[in-house]
Amino acid sequence: MVSFINVRQQKCKVDVSISSCSAITRSIIQGSGVGPTFYIIMKGDLKPLSVHNVMCKYADDINLLVPEHTDIDLKAEFNDVRQWAQVNKLILNLSKTKEIVFRRPCPKRDYLPPSLDDIEVVDNIRCLGIILHQGLNFELHVQSVLRECSQRLYLLRMLRSQGIPPDELHIIFRGIVVARILYAMPAWGLHLKVAQTSRINSFLKRAYKCGFLEELLTVKQLLHSSATCLFNKMHQFTHCLHNLLPSVKALEYFSLTNSQAYSLPQCKYQLFTMSFVNWWLFSNVYTLY
């Protein structure tokens, strides 16, 4: 590993002109098989200052979550990230850095904490393909998903006009349309309002009438299948989301058939009840074997 990243040089070529060699003293070697591993090691020491704050790192993106009640505020955490980037010879792109405050729509508590300097405050962000609104309303995300799916529906019509058989159209529809709706559905599907669910169901019904689906699908069916698949993976100890599950009951408490294996959490608010893990635990009986 050390010899692989040591004594590396690069040169630039413009037309027929070639520059002299220059030593590479930083960054990750793009295209290398061990490049992702090196990047994980490099960002391994970047952690939040407080145990109450959460830092999510994905590739070159960092999401910092600071709750209302914490011992280290957002400004101190952000300054620590800035200092870490400076020490590691990295540039923090402030133009792409956004701040959003998630809050319940309560008129009595319309106070917003002071924002960071030189950072734009927005009411919605796109995080790993999901549009998150400050009020945890997924209307913008549903609009985006249906707009993309409608465009792909036009593509399917063009393919059908070229003589693609119905069976192959069904496979393509599931691959480019149903897969788009299913993407991260356990994270946002539980928070859909009745009108939003009806719009997605209407789109699926229209696709079924056009012959792109072999059977009529609904949001309820898609959500249940995706949630079941995710939870079955989460209860495995090697899954990255396993730590979100509550503690397991003692063996004598769930040895009977149709008993809940995990300890049920105390849910004070409806929003907390409708988060994926809590919703699944309260609406399904799951027994460990």
Secondary structure, 3 states (H helix, E strand, C coil): CHHHHCCCEECCEECCEECCCEECCCCCCCCCCCHHHHHHHHCCCCCCCCCCCEEEEECCEEEEECCCCCCCCHHHHHHHHHHHHHHCCCCCCHHHCEECCCCCCCHHHCCCCCCCCCCEECCEEEECCEEEECCCCCHHHHHHHHHHHHHHHHHHHHHHHCCCCHHHHHHHHHHHHHHHHHCCHHHHHHHCCHHHHHHHHHHHHHHHHCCCCCCCCCHHHHHHHHHHHHHHHHCCCCCCCHHHCCCECCHHHCCCCCCCCECCCCCCCHHHHCCHHHHHHHHCCCCCC
